[in-house]
């Protein structure tokens, strides 16, 4: 399961990689990595996402 969402109100891209529960997260600057209890990557949050991509590219990404 892979789901990509953009939260405009907080300018964050959320990439869900798994339905597993989240046990902990690691903050890597503008990227937050969420892990399951058995250390599998579950969710990636990219903050201040508009600094990475243009509005047009973001729209195309979410449409695919």
N, C-alpha and C positions, 0 to 999 in steps of 0.2 A: 504494500500500500504506500503510495506516495501522493501527498496532497500539498499543493502550493497555494498560499493565500497571502494577500497583501493587506495590511491594516493601515489605512490612510491616516486615521486619527493619531497614530503614534509613529507613522513612517517606518514600518517594520515589515520585512518579508519573513514569512513563517513557512518552513519546509518540514512537513511531517513525513517521517520515514517509516514509522512503525506505530501500531496501536498499543504497544507495551506501556505500562505505567512509568512515569518519570520518577526517579529516585533522587537525582541530584543534577546540578548544572555547573558548568564552568564558564566563566566570563573571560572572553578573549578580546577585550576592547569593544568594538561594535558588533561582535558576534558572540552569541550565547549558545553553547552546546548543551543539550539536555540528554541525560543518559538513563537507561533502565537500571534496575538493581543488579543485573548481570553485565553491566558496563557496555551495553549496546547503544549506539547513537539513535535517539528517538526523534528529536526535534532540533532544528537549527533556526535560530532567530538572527536576522541581520538587521541591525538598527541603523537609523539614518540612511535608509536604503536609497533615497533619491540621489545621494552623493555617488552611488555606484552606477546607476542606470538612468537614462532619460525616461521621461513619461511615456514616450512612444514605445521604447523597448520594453518597458514594464507592461504596458497594455498587450503587446504581442506575446510576451512570456506567459501572462495569465490566461490568454486566449487559447494557448496550445494544450 
